[in-house]
């Protein structure tokens, strides 16, 4: 399951940047430059979106996705809806991000979606981070609680279901491996 509400090509770099910022205790204003080391496919898909004009375009903007991660710690539906285009801090961070073709990453893709970032800080440090399996990949799956929370957020986002309705639905889904559980899924609440 995708963790971020963005183009899959942004996920490896988003996870690598988030890991680096946590490890080093950095905030968005501590960073002057971010290089995302990517495969050609990422450049082909994301390269055209420099300054997004719509939320949909923002999901295909490496700089915007990394800006949301840096400023808000997430790139979920709510962050895109409320901050991707309107938050000047996200726009400032977006301008610090660029993609560079990386031969190793390009060779590994599509079998492996590796995230690699190089960051320059305001005090001149050059820092690197790498994520070999982004969140949501088969080797780094979402925990049960993360899946449940994501399902609730998705349902609530546009009013598809309330949190309580989703919790009841989720409880039924977790019982699907039990005899007779399929009928319970469709039972009235």
C-alpha positions, 0 to 999 in steps of 0.5 A: 500500500502506498504510504504517501498520497503522491506519485510512487516515484516520489516515495523513495526520496521522501522516505530518505529525506524524512529519515535524514531529517529525523536522524540529524534533527533538522528542520526545513530552514536548516537545509539549503539544498536537496539532491534526489538521486533518481532513476530515469523513470522518475525524471520522465514522469516528474520532471515536467512539474516544476511549480504545480498549479493544482493539487494533482500536479503537486502530487507529481512534483518532487519538490512539493512532496519533499516540501510537505515532508520537510515542513509538515512531516507527512505527504498525505491527502490532508497535507496536499489539500491544505498545504501543497499550494498554499503554504509558502514554507512548502514553496520555499523548500520546493525551490531547494530540491532537484533531481539527478540521474543516478546510475546505480539507482537507475540500474536497480529500478524497477526491481528496487525503488531505492531512495537516496538524497544528498542534503546541504545544511545552512552550516555547510554540512553535506549529509546523505541518506538512503532507503532501500525499501520505501514504506509500503513496499513488500519488504517494508509493509505498513503495520496493522495500525498504520493500515487502519489509520490510513483507511479511516483517513481515506474514508473521512477525507471526502465523507465516505464514512465516519471513523466509527463506521470505518472501525466497525468495517475494519474489525469485520475485515480482520475476521475474514479468515474466520468461518462465516465472516463474509456474511458479517461484512455485509450485515447492517451495522 
